[in-house]
Amino acid sequence: MSHHPDPVVTTAQGAVRGLRRHDTATFLNIPYAAPPRGAGRFAPPQPHEPWDGVRDATAPGPNAPQSERKLGSVDMAPYFGTGWSRGEDYLTVNVWTPAAASDNLPVMVFVHGGGFVAGSTRSALYDGSAFARDGVVLVTLNYRLGIAGFLDLPGAPANRGLLDVVAALRWVRENIAVFGGDPHNVTLFGQSAGATIVGGVLAAPEAAGLFRRAIVQSGSGLGAFTTEQAARVTRAAAEALGIEPQVDAFAEVSDERLVEAASRLAGIDLQTGTHDDPLIGLGPFSLVLDTQPAESVAAGLGSDIDLLIGTNTEEGHLYLVPVGKYATSAAGDVDDAAARSHPNPAQLVETYRKERPEASFGELRSAIMGDALFGAGTWALAGAHATHSESATYAYEFAWRSHALDGELGATHAVELPFVFDVAHFPQLRGSAALLGPDRPPADLAARMHETWVRFARTGDPGWDPYDDERRATMCVDAEWTQVDDPRSQERQAWN
């Protein structure tokens, strides 16, 4: 890497000029695949054309078409970003690396969340400076979202957004050495929809050999729709657009209309004779697979990849507290949450009541929703992966509670991200309606959590006992860190 004030690096497609700030070199908006235009939006990702001269990589670029996301009274802008920044050439990566020339550094590649319909590398939370400061090359990526990324269309490959992630991993394999990274020590990590995609990539034969470790933060190894469920969404999308459910008809529709149609697809009934809706009615898009990632991993896919996997203690709060549904929850809401997600709802509710005798209806409802969305699929993926001896499995539970929204937001979905990226000091994360709430988080929590993720990427060992199907050792992360064996054992077993 040159020591010019602004670093220039030559990738396989051409040279890029980044930005040097203190000890970090940042390169934004580098294409890893061709712009998905017209019918190409529904095709596998294609190589990007080479360019002449030096491409400017100092400013954020466009992102995937999406509508702006709001979540009631909590300010999630640092998470979702500010909506759609238009431009076709959005299949891009951002790279942060130490400015001082070095090589063979561990590489971490992050897949953002946002319900398969929102989010991007522009979100404030995904600033990779702390990773570069600590000797890691951090890569964030955009992938196709919504109808272009995940609608299952006859004549088009399924899970195009996931194929984008695999294409970005191929770009990393080919190019990361010139940024100082070791292409043979890549950790793929993601959160929420991004974590479910990481689980899908773990189980994808075409991604074999492209990464060595994986971190799944609040994802699900049971989160995929069946082709039967996906076909219902496709029919609804075609009806909303007034077109035939065929790829050539969708290829004629503008991005604006696809985004608008996607936002009208909520509430499709995806319960089938054999399957519950893994997203319990919260969204119309997910991976589409007739075999869940946890089942594929149990059968041996991804068995050579070290895995760090976990959830937050109060995942479900994010879907209730900011929209005023937590405090007003009644017994019927608890029963409804169980009925949406479990073949034996009465027994499920009874287990949670017995385990949480003091719990309010809101707490029970949130706990069941959180486990339906993330807990059950995390236990299943951890258990499946731990049966293979050629790699290690580690589990965590993030329990620190945000006091946002009058102290009620809690250890909710997404609240661990500022600690992983070591950005908990960002002003936009603090305040009564901000993700981390009005109080200062414990001083060393972000430093320790971030350091643990870096340590795992570097060595494959986060610093506690591996997870196996006997002890199920889990690190409970709070102001204090405590290793616990099989936390919430009864609730876990209720999902088997």
Secondary structure, DSSP 8 states (H G I E B T S, - for coil): ---SSS-EEE-SS-EEE-EEETTEEEEEEEESS----GGGGGS--------SSEEE-SS-----------BTTBB-HHHH-SS----S---EEEEEEESS---SEEEEEEE--STTTS--TTSGGG--HHHHHTT-EEEEE----HHHHH---TTS-S-HHHHHHHHHHHHHHHHGGGGTEEEEEEEEEEETHHHHHHHHHHT-GGGTTS-SEEEEES--TT--B-HHHHHHHHHHHHHHHTS-SSHHHHHTS-HHHHHHHHTT-TT-----SS---TTTTS-S---B-SS-HHHHHHTTTTTTSEEEEEEETTGGGGGTGGGT-STT--HHHHHHHHHHH-SSHHHHHHHHHHH-TT--HHHHHHHHHHIIIIIHHHHHHHHHHHT-TTS-EEEEEE---B-HHHHTSBS-TTTTHHHHTT-TT-GGG-STTBTT-SS---TTHHHHHHHHHHHHHHHS--SS----TTT-EEEEESSSEEEEESTTHHHHHHT-
